[in-house]
Amino acid sequence: MSRYINKKFVKLEAYTPGEQPRDMQYVKLNTNESPFPPSAGVLRAIDKEQVSMLNLYPDPTCASLKDAIAGLYGVERKNVFVSNGSDDILNFFFMAFCDEGEHPVKFPAISYGFYQVYAELYATDYRKIPLKSDFSIRIEDYFGNDANVVIANPNAPTGIALTKYEVESIVKANPDRVVLIDEAYVDFGAQSSIELTKKYDNLLVVCTYSKSRSMAGARLGFAIGNEELIADLEKIKYSTNPYNINRLTMVAGVAAIADNEYYVANCKIIEENREYTQRELIKLGFRVTDSKANFIFANSDKVGGEELYLKLKERGVLVRHFSAPDICEYNRITVGTREQMDILLQKIKEILKEKEI
């Protein structure tokens, strides 16, 4: 760190992304990417004509992309905001709606690490709300109308989801606060709250193309909400980076919506592979949460969380391990293809067998 950095950032603890090692070929189950490629329509959309126009700025209004998203989810263009990944939208949310004083924010103590990072980045008053002993969210903890609310649904890294009714209860209990529901993983078996945005002007639902739509490398996210909330986000965007979605990502995003059936089918495969892997892990003595995401959260009394992570890495399988005390004995395992999950299970069996010797 240089001596020139703003003093308010000196103690900032940045978010740590999942590791991307290049020392060998891994079965990569640590960053919740899709194991499936983008649809054929997406690949066709990124054609020579689009590439030849890279000398020109893309449409800053992203009109065609917003129209495609609005059509799929039954809302209007004015209800859609698009940005450079859902993390970018979270950044804008904290910038626009949270501060030190009148606009604090609360979020689960065990959840996506970026929530705390953004709260600290913008010197926002925040409260981390403990989960129940089974890692589920107690919705009553978010009643009160005393702070903005940010909840990942399904939550990460637990994968446990709230029902739409439970989300609505939180939104209704905070009529003068913004409730952000981060639906990065909703397409793998949870209930979306997008329909509720037509009923409540304080609800913002944030989604991403990175998981269910196989476009983590394209960096594309979107939010759906009341037109005034969307206008607030647009104001922040146009005050920072109006061209934050590049031309190729934009056309790919439109094409992905057109090929929605392909992605829905892939999500079903992921759900099936998740259930299969959870059953097999339970047979091996693991405990797993009731995940509705594209990952599994699991631990075992037979092998420690960090030990399992390290031994799997030695064998060419990457999972995500967290050092936080409440979850350090757990690992988050991205659900991949059936072949990838069978490799994972075989390596775990080898590790457990070694420990019996």
C-alpha positions as CSV (number, residue, x, y, z in Angstrom):
1,M,0.0,0.0,0.0
2,S,1.4,3.4,-1.0
3,R,1.6,6.4,1.3
4,Y,-0.7,8.2,-1.2
5,I,-3.9,6.2,-0.6
6,N,-6.8,7.9,1.0
7,K,-6.7,7.3,4.7
8,K,-10.3,6.1,4.8
9,F,-9.3,3.1,2.7
10,V,-6.2,2.0,4.7
11,K,-8.1,-0.5,6.8
12,L,-10.5,-1.6,4.1
13,E,-10.5,-5.4,3.7
14,A,-11.1,-6.2,0.1
15,Y,-13.2,-9.2,-1.1
16,T,-11.2,-12.2,-1.9
17,P,-12.3,-13.9,-5.2
18,G,-12.1,-17.7,-5.6
19,E,-8.7,-18.8,-6.5
20,Q,-7.8,-19.2,-10.2
21,P,-4.6,-21.3,-10.1
22,R,-2.8,-22.1,-13.4
23,D,-0.1,-24.5,-12.1
24,M,-2.1,-27.6,-13.3
25,Q,-5.5,-28.7,-14.7
26,Y,-8.2,-28.8,-12.1
27,V,-11.7,-29.9,-11.7
28,K,-12.9,-26.4,-10.9
29,L,-15.7,-26.4,-8.3
30,N,-14.8,-23.3,-6.4
31,T,-16.3,-20.3,-8.1
32,N,-19.9,-21.3,-8.9
33,E,-19.4,-20.9,-12.7
34,S,-21.6,-22.9,-15.1
35,P,-20.0,-26.1,-16.5
36,F,-22.0,-25.5,-19.7
37,P,-20.9,-23.2,-22.5
38,P,-23.1,-20.3,-23.7
39,S,-25.9,-21.2,-26.1
40,A,-25.4,-21.5,-29.8
41,G,-27.3,-18.3,-30.3
42,V,-24.9,-16.3,-28.1
43,L,-21.9,-17.6,-30.0
44,R,-23.6,-16.6,-33.3
45,A,-24.5,-13.1,-32.0
46,I,-20.8,-12.3,-31.4
47,D,-20.1,-12.2,-35.1
48,K,-17.6,-10.3,-37.3
49,E,-20.0,-7.5,-37.8
50,Q,-20.2,-6.8,-34.1
51,V,-16.4,-7.1,-33.8
52,S,-15.9,-4.7,-36.7
53,M,-17.8,-2.0,-34.7
54,L,-15.6,-2.1,-31.7
55,N,-14.2,1.2,-32.7
56,L,-17.6,2.7,-31.8
57,Y,-19.1,3.2,-28.4
58,P,-22.0,0.8,-27.5
59,D,-25.5,2.1,-26.8
60,P,-25.3,3.6,-23.3
61,T,-29.1,3.1,-22.8
62,C,-28.7,-0.6,-23.5
63,A,-32.3,-0.4,-25.0
64,S,-32.3,-3.7,-26.8
65,L,-30.9,-5.6,-23.8
66,K,-33.4,-4.0,-21.4
67,D,-36.3,-4.8,-23.8
68,A,-35.2,-8.4,-23.9
69,I,-35.0,-8.7,-20.1
70,A,-38.2,-6.8,-19.6
71,G,-40.0,-9.1,-22.1
72,L,-38.8,-12.3,-20.3
73,Y,-39.8,-11.1,-16.8
74,G,-43.0,-9.3,-17.7
75,V,-42.0,-5.8,-16.8
76,E,-41.3,-2.6,-18.7
77,R,-38.0,-1.2,-19.9
78,K,-38.1,1.5,-17.2
79,N,-38.1,-1.2,-14.6
80,V,-34.8,-2.7,-15.7
81,F,-31.2,-1.6,-14.9
82,V,-28.2,-3.4,-16.5
83,S,-24.6,-3.2,-15.5
84,N,-21.2,-4.7,-15.6
85,G,-22.0,-7.7,-13.5
86,S,-24.3,-7.8,-10.4
87,D,-21.4,-6.7,-8.2
88,D,-21.5,-3.4,-10.1
89,I,-25.2,-3.0,-9.2
90,L,-24.4,-3.8,-5.5
91,N,-21.8,-1.1,-5.6
92,F,-24.2,1.4,-7.0
93,F,-26.9,0.4,-4.4
94,F,-24.6,1.1,-1.5
95,M,-23.4,4.3,-3.1
96,A,-27.0,5.5,-3.8
97,F,-29.0,4.4,-0.8
98,C,-26.7,3.8,2.2
99,D,-24.6,6.1,4.4
100,E,-23.3,6.8,7.8
101,G,-26.3,8.1,9.8
102,E,-29.8,8.1,8.3
103,H,-29.5,5.2,5.9
104,P,-27.8,2.2,7.6
105,V,-28.0,-1.3,6.2
106,K,-28.3,-4.8,7.6
107,F,-27.5,-8.1,6.1
108,P,-26.8,-11.7,7.3
109,A,-23.6,-12.2,9.2
110,I,-22.8,-15.2,7.0
111,S,-23.4,-14.2,3.4
112,Y,-21.7,-12.8,0.3
113,G,-18.6,-11.0,1.5
114,F,-19.0,-8.0,-0.8
115,Y,-21.9,-6.6,1.3
116,Q,-19.5,-5.8,4.1
117,V,-16.8,-4.6,1.7
118,Y,-19.2,-2.1,0.1
119,A,-20.6,-0.9,3.4
120,E,-17.1,-0.1,4.6
121,L,-16.0,1.3,1.3
122,Y,-18.8,3.9,1.6
123,A,-18.5,4.4,5.3
124,T,-22.0,3.0,5.8
125,D,-23.4,2.1,9.2
126,Y,-24.1,-1.6,9.0
127,R,-25.3,-4.5,11.1
128,K,-24.5,-8.1,10.5
129,I,-27.5,-10.3,11.6
130,P,-26.6,-13.8,12.9
131,L,-28.2,-16.8,11.3
132,K,-30.1,-19.5,13.1
133,S,-28.1,-22.5,14.2
134,D,-29.1,-24.3,11.0
135,F,-27.8,-21.4,8.9
136,S,-31.3,-20.2,7.9
137,I,-32.4,-16.6,8.1
138,R,-34.9,-15.6,10.8
139,I,-37.0,-13.1,8.8
140,E,-38.2,-11.3,12.0
141,D,-34.7,-10.1,12.4
142,Y,-35.2,-7.9,9.4
143,F,-38.5,-6.3,10.5
144,G,-38.5,-2.8,11.9
145,N,-38.1,-0.2,9.2
146,D,-34.8,0.9,10.8
147,A,-32.3,0.1,8.0
148,N,-32.0,-0.9,4.4
149,V,-31.9,-4.7,3.9
150,V,-29.6,-6.8,1.7
151,I,-30.2,-10.5,1.5
152,A,-28.9,-13.1,-1.0
153,N,-31.7,-15.5,-1.9
154,P,-30.6,-18.3,-2.0
155,N,-28.0,-17.2,0.6
156,A,-24.3,-17.8,-0.1
157,P,-22.4,-19.9,0.9
158,T,-25.2,-21.9,2.6
159,G,-27.6,-22.2,-0.4
160,I,-30.6,-21.9,1.8
161,A,-33.5,-20.0,0.3
162,L,-36.4,-17.9,1.6
163,T,-39.8,-18.3,0.0
164,K,-41.4,-15.5,-1.9
165,Y,-43.9,-15.1,1.0
166,E,-41.0,-14.6,3.5
167,V,-39.3,-12.0,1.2
168,E,-42.6,-10.2,0.9
169,S,-42.9,-10.1,4.7
170,I,-39.6,-8.4,5.0
171,V,-40.5,-5.9,2.3
172,K,-43.8,-5.1,3.9
173,A,-42.1,-4.6,7.3
174,N,-39.7,-2.0,5.9
175,P,-41.9,0.4,3.9
176,D,-39.5,3.4,4.2
177,R,-36.3,1.4,3.4
178,V,-34.9,-0.3,0.3
179,V,-34.9,-4.0,0.4
180,L,-32.4,-5.6,-2.0
181,I,-32.8,-9.3,-2.8
182,D,-29.7,-10.7,-4.5
183,E,-31.0,-13.5,-6.8
184,A,-27.6,-14.6,-8.2
185,Y,-28.6,-18.3,-7.6
186,V,-32.4,-18.2,-7.8
187,D,-32.7,-20.1,-11.1
188,F,-31.5,-23.4,-9.5
189,G,-34.7,-24.2,-7.5
190,A,-35.7,-21.1,-5.4
191,Q,-38.6,-18.7,-5.8
192,S,-37.9,-15.4,-7.5
193,S,-39.3,-12.2,-6.0
194,I,-39.3,-10.2,-9.3
195,E,-43.1,-10.3,-9.5
196,L,-43.2,-8.5,-6.1
197,T,-41.5,-5.4,-7.6
198,K,-44.8,-4.6,-9.3
199,K,-46.4,-4.4,-5.9
200,Y,-43.7,-2.7,-3.7
201,D,-41.8,0.4,-4.7
202,N,-39.0,-0.4,-2.1
203,L,-37.9,-3.7,-3.5
204,L,-34.9,-4.1,-5.8
205,V,-34.1,-7.6,-7.2
206,V,-30.6,-8.1,-8.5
207,C,-29.7,-10.9,-11.0
208,T,-26.7,-12.0,-12.9
209,Y,-25.8,-13.8,-16.2
210,S,-22.8,-15.3,-14.5
211,K,-24.4,-18.5,-13.1
212,S,-27.5,-19.8,-14.8
213,R,-26.7,-18.1,-18.2
214,S,-23.1,-19.3,-18.5
215,M,-21.6,-15.8,-19.0
216,A,-19.4,-15.2,-16.0
217,G,-16.6,-14.0,-18.3
218,A,-18.9,-11.5,-20.1
219,R,-19.7,-9.5,-16.8
220,L,-23.4,-8.8,-17.1
221,G,-26.0,-8.2,-14.4
222,F,-29.4,-6.6,-14.2
223,A,-31.8,-5.3,-11.6
224,I,-35.6,-5.1,-11.7
225,G,-37.5,-2.6,-9.5
226,N,-39.7,0.4,-9.3
227,E,-38.9,3.0,-12.0
228,E,-37.8,5.5,-9.4
229,L,-35.3,3.1,-7.9
230,I,-34.0,2.3,-11.4
231,A,-33.7,6.0,-12.2
232,D,-31.5,6.4,-9.1
233,L,-29.2,3.7,-10.2
234,E,-29.1,5.2,-13.7
235,K,-28.1,8.5,-12.2
236,I,-25.1,6.9,-10.5
237,K,-24.2,5.0,-13.7
238,Y,-24.3,8.1,-15.9
239,S,-22.2,9.9,-13.3
240,T,-19.4,7.3,-13.3
241,N,-19.3,5.1,-16.4
242,P,-22.2,5.4,-18.9
243,Y,-20.6,2.9,-21.3
244,N,-20.2,0.1,-18.7
245,I,-21.6,-2.6,-20.9
246,N,-19.5,-3.4,-23.9
247,R,-21.0,-4.0,-27.4
248,L,-20.2,-7.8,-27.4
249,T,-21.6,-8.4,-24.0
250,M,-24.8,-6.5,-24.9
251,V,-25.5,-8.6,-28.0
252,A,-24.7,-11.8,-26.1
253,G,-27.1,-10.8,-23.4
254,V,-29.9,-10.3,-25.8
255,A,-29.2,-13.7,-27.5
256,A,-29.1,-15.5,-24.2
257,I,-32.6,-14.3,-23.4
258,A,-33.8,-15.6,-26.8
259,D,-32.3,-19.0,-26.0
260,N,-33.8,-19.1,-22.5
261,E,-35.0,-22.7,-22.9
262,Y,-31.4,-23.9,-23.2
263,Y,-30.5,-22.3,-19.9
264,V,-33.6,-23.5,-18.1
265,A,-32.7,-27.1,-19.2
266,N,-29.1,-26.7,-17.9
267,C,-30.4,-25.5,-14.6
268,K,-32.5,-28.6,-14.3
269,I,-29.4,-30.7,-14.9
270,I,-27.5,-28.8,-12.2
271,E,-30.4,-29.4,-9.8
272,E,-30.3,-33.1,-10.5
273,N,-26.5,-33.2,-10.1
274,R,-26.8,-31.3,-6.8
275,E,-29.4,-33.7,-5.4
276,Y,-27.3,-36.7,-6.5
277,T,-24.1,-35.4,-5.0
278,Q,-25.8,-34.4,-1.7
279,R,-27.2,-38.0,-1.4
280,E,-23.8,-39.5,-2.0
281,L,-22.1,-37.1,0.5
282,I,-24.7,-38.0,3.1
283,K,-23.8,-41.7,2.6
284,L,-20.2,-40.8,3.3
285,G,-21.2,-39.2,6.6
286,F,-21.4,-35.5,5.5
287,R,-23.9,-33.0,6.6
288,V,-25.3,-30.7,3.9
289,T,-27.6,-27.7,4.0
290,D,-30.9,-27.7,1.9
291,S,-29.2,-25.8,-0.9
292,K,-31.3,-24.3,-3.7
293,A,-28.3,-22.9,-5.5
294,N,-25.7,-24.3,-7.9
295,F,-23.5,-25.3,-5.0
296,I,-23.4,-27.6,-2.0
297,F,-22.4,-26.5,1.6
298,A,-21.1,-29.5,3.4
299,N,-19.0,-30.7,6.4
300,S,-18.0,-33.9,8.1
301,D,-16.8,-35.1,11.5
302,K,-14.4,-37.4,9.6
303,V,-12.3,-34.7,8.0
304,G,-11.8,-31.0,8.8
305,G,-12.9,-28.3,6.4
306,E,-9.5,-26.9,5.6
307,E,-7.9,-30.4,5.5
308,L,-10.5,-31.6,3.0
309,Y,-10.0,-28.5,0.8
310,L,-6.2,-29.0,0.8
311,K,-6.3,-32.7,0.1
312,L,-8.8,-32.2,-2.7
313,K,-6.6,-29.5,-4.2
314,E,-3.6,-31.9,-4.1
315,R,-5.7,-34.3,-6.1
316,G,-6.7,-31.8,-8.7
317,V,-10.2,-30.7,-7.4
318,L,-10.8,-27.2,-6.3
319,V,-13.6,-26.3,-3.8
320,R,-14.1,-23.1,-1.8
321,H,-13.0,-23.0,1.9
322,F,-13.8,-20.1,4.2
323,S,-11.8,-19.2,7.3
324,A,-14.6,-17.5,9.2
325,P,-15.0,-19.4,12.6
326,D,-18.7,-20.2,12.2
327,I,-18.1,-22.0,8.8
328,C,-14.5,-23.0,8.8
329,E,-15.4,-26.7,9.0
330,Y,-17.5,-26.4,5.9
331,N,-16.7,-26.3,2.2
332,R,-18.7,-24.8,-0.6
333,I,-18.7,-27.1,-3.6
334,T,-19.9,-25.8,-7.0
335,V,-22.2,-28.3,-8.8
336,G,-20.7,-29.2,-12.2
337,T,-21.4,-32.0,-14.7
338,R,-22.1,-35.5,-13.5
339,E,-18.6,-36.6,-14.5
340,Q,-17.1,-33.7,-12.4
341,M,-19.2,-34.7,-9.4
342,D,-18.2,-38.3,-9.7
343,I,-14.5,-37.3,-9.7
344,L,-15.1,-35.2,-6.6
345,L,-16.8,-38.1,-4.8
346,Q,-14.1,-40.5,-5.7
347,K,-11.4,-38.2,-4.4
348,I,-13.3,-37.7,-1.2
349,K,-13.6,-41.5,-0.8
350,E,-9.8,-41.8,-1.2
351,I,-9.2,-39.1,1.4
352,L,-11.6,-40.7,3.9
353,K,-10.0,-44.1,3.3
354,E,-6.5,-42.7,3.9
355,K,-7.7,-41.4,7.3
356,E,-8.9,-44.8,8.3
357,I,-5.5,-46.3,7.9
